[in-house]
Amino acid sequence: MMLFRPPGVYRPQADTSLLTRALLRSLSRAGAPPGARVLELGTGTGAVALAAARAGCQVVAVDASSQAVLAARVNARMRGLPVRVLRGDMFAPVAGEQFDVIVANPPYVAGEIDPESVRGRARAWEAGPDGRVLLDRICAQAPRHLSPSGTLLVVHSALNGVAATLVGLRRAGMRASVVARHREPFGPVMRRRADVLRARGLLVDGQRHEDLVVVRADRMEEEAGDERDQWAA
Ligand SMILES: C[S@@+](CC[C@H](N)C(=O)[O-])C[C@H]1O[C@@H](n2cnc3c(N)ncnc32)[C@H](O)[C@@H]1O
């Protein structure tokens, strides 16, 4: 069945499928909680959230765009899948809630436009000077929305700095690593922006591809807590 996608809503792309595959792999691992509570940040058409619901998870999907919220609700209803779709800024609509898995394919294209002020289709990709405005918020805030053994899966371009994501997550008390990587030719947005990014040293001459990465981070506050207790004793 085709996805309903009103104008301005992100068309699922290579980053969407890379993240979906990583999520399904993670859900099928031994020890993954059956009927896991899954949160998707920035759901767009809901493609990733639908895959989680199909796998038997209890799914909440959030997006800042009213058109995306409409699309995700319609797509879930057309398939008879129970996805709770909420409109709002990142974690705000789920304040105080915890999840076993959080997934995100956030905006991550570097540019001069302030992502907080952008509206329309560009909201799917505009992510500030180094493309990390939303990524850094996710790294910092995910731990408090994860259950004690919860997992974050976030996809972005290696151009945003994989080390920055790993360091940000480790600083937030998570065990983090790259679990998937895929080389993709630039899409239309990156082709238009390549000259600007090259001038700022973010691309090498002639580069027309980017590596997409999925970073997985597991909460380890229990272990950290145990260690702290040991030292305190
Ligand atoms: C790259 S698209 C990904 C869409 C979908 N998850 C997919 O993979 O096909 C990023 C999504 O994040 C949403 N978004 C942007 N800023 C947001 C924010 N502050 N809070 C929640 N969603 C946001 C956009 O509207 C867009 O739907």
The ligand as a Gaussian input file, in Angstrom:
#p B3LYP/6-31G(d) Opt

LIG

0 1
 C       14.357000      13.754000       7.796000
 S       12.636000      13.856000       8.163000
 C       12.341000      12.156000       8.652000
 C       10.911000      11.689000       8.456000
 C       10.695000      10.202000       8.726000
 N       11.072000       9.824000      10.068000
 C       11.464000       9.356000       7.732000
 O       12.534000       8.833000       8.113000
 O       11.021000       9.207000       6.590000
 C       12.647000      14.747000       9.714000
 C       11.281000      14.969000      10.336000
 O       11.461000      15.679000      11.568000
 C       10.427000      16.631000      11.718000
 N       10.912000      17.682000      12.639000
 C       11.736000      18.720000      12.377000
 N       11.957000      19.442000      13.490000
 C       11.261000      18.844000      14.487000
 C       11.100000      19.121000      15.877000
 N       11.698000      20.160000      16.469000
 N       10.306000      18.296000      16.599000
 C        9.676000      17.243000      16.020000
 N        9.792000      16.939000      14.700000
 C       10.585000      17.719000      13.943000
 C       10.148000      17.107000      10.319000
 O        8.867000      17.702000      10.204000
 C       10.306000      15.796000       9.522000
 O        9.078000      15.139000       9.401000

